[in-house]
Amino acid sequence: MINLLPVQRKKSLKTEYVLRLVITILVFFGILGYAGIAMLIPSYVYSKFRLKTIKVESEQIRKKNEGSQNSEISAILSQTSKKLELVKPNERQYLSHLLIRVIGLRGSGISFSTISVSGAGNERTLILSGLAKTRTELIEFYKRFDNDKSFSKVNLPISSYSKDKDIEFNVTFTTKI
């Protein structure tokens, strides 16, 4: 087949073809966008309506339960205040300083597995359980506690001295708040 069109005309036809193709694609996506928006409108209207009804229902429930919640809240507040009275801020602060002091007296060859605090009033009993690498480190640890004026009644059972290495121990001592 022989092509009788001049080169200039071929270029203009090709440009016109590409332009029509682009316009067709843009129109297609435009119609698709409008259709999508049109399909979202009912969902939007329904969600707005549902939001209004939920607000009304929640307000009605809030008004209905307002009286019963006041008594529940006051009961919870009284329980919380009783619990807070058990642990006074001064005592908590003292115990944290005490634990920092115990850890400071520990030494390098001593590791703790448990630290328990018990007692009431002005006197607290601390029980330290742990592992000492050697007997001499355990003896030095005991002497540091025994020489410290903050601790009284330092008790390290004699059975703790039976081994030379890897000694499990329990030290009990008393301190005043």
HUPEWO-V740731 format. One line per field, one symbol per residue. phi: phi as a letter, one per 20 degrees, with the letter a starting at -180 (. if undefined). A space follows every 10 residues. Layout:
# HUPEWO-V740731
phi->???
This chain:
# HUPEWO-V740731
phi->.eeeefffff ffffffffff ffffffffff fffffffffe gfffffffff ffffffffff ffffefffff ffffffffff ffffffdegf ffffffffff ffffefneed cedbcccbpb medcddcdda cdfcffffff ffffffefff dclfccgfff efeecleecc ddbdbde
